[in-house]
Amino acid sequence: MQFISEELDMRWMFVVLKLKLGLAAGLAALLLAAPVVRAAEAVDMQKRAEELKNLRWGMFICWSFSTFSGQEWTYRVKDCAFFRATEADIDQWVRTAKEAEMGYILFLTKHHDGFCLWDTKTTPRKVTNAPLGRDVLAELRKSCDKYGIKLALYFSEGEFVVDGRELPGGKCYHPGAYTPEMQKAQLKELLTQYGPIEYIWFDHAQGTGGLSHQEKIAWCKSLQPGCFIGFNHGDQTGADIRLGEKGRPGPLSDHKAAGGYMKDPPSEDYLLAEFTYPILPRHEGGAMWFYSLPKHDNLCIPAQRLYASYLGAVKYENIFSINVGPNYEGKLREIDVKTLREVGQMIRDNAEEK
């Protein structure tokens, strides 16, 4: 009986060993197959803030459904073909930024309508399913690297549809639920597949999308610890860059410089301030932040005013993001290119005088 017992014990130990080895192999396979997300590394954010301040000004590019609707917010779009562009001169965008002495481009990756300007795996509502059929963000990253321009991203936290339910008024169609998990997956794509991101400009107009600002900050910092995180309004706790939608130059101590949308108390963690406004002056009809309408193609804020804002940004160590909207053909308007080049020349002339 003792011999039989010992034999059974040996067999049982062999079975357990096989199970353990199989489980270990399975876990190893899962870890190898899964994208690697490194733990947050120690980053000197004061040093990073100085690097970002030295960029001074940049181009805020908005190109999405609203380019073709002539409205700031675009509702009820079911088909990605609504984004009907078949061309995109992305190199022109970045080349113009370089000529204007800009240090970065801030690019709209997703507006409130949920249409993604990168080849996301989270939804079919994306530019690669539109007639253009190209990953705009990937091409932008390549052009930015070519011209030595840094990249920052705009991202709408919420969408017109949350958890598969339309907001009151039935203003938008979405093919599926927009959940916190989906938002995290999208942010992971953006922060792990498109190189270093200087900062994320979160738009709070449609709420948090179910992921609190503290959760969002922690998630983004776990993926890119040196990426600054800001919110145009809403809870500012933990944000390390103050965003100024239609704001103006001003020190961090002047919270009103962030503009009228910022009604929330400042973050104790702010290290620098950004402000932005559209290159289009006030007009009737059409959008402001996106390409408006062909009848407005000659409307543009004068170069001298943009240069004054640039000088204000330098004085207060802000960064200034001037907004432009590529047109139906995916090109910057001629008047925008001309005006921005003029500002670039003013910056160079001023540098030579010093």
Buried (B, 14 or more C-beta within 10 A) or exposed (E): EEEEEEEEEEEEEEEEEEEEEEEEEEEEEEEEEEEEEEEEEEEEBEEBBEEBBEBBBBBBBBBBBBBBBBBBBBBEBEEBEBBBBEEBBBBBBBBBBBBBBBBBBBBBBBBBBBBBBBBBEBBEBBBBBBBBEBBBBBBBBBBBEEBEBBBBBBBBBBBBBBEEEBBEEEBBBBEBBBBBEBBBBBBBBBBBBBBEBBBBBBBBBBBBBBBBBEBBBBBBBBBBBBBBBBBBBBBBBBBBBBBBBBBBBBEBEEBEBBBEBBEBEBBEBBBBBBBBBBBBEEEEEBBBBBBBEEEBBEBBBEBEEBBBBBBBBBEBBBBBBBBBBBBEEBBBBEBBBEBBBBBBBBBEEEEEEE
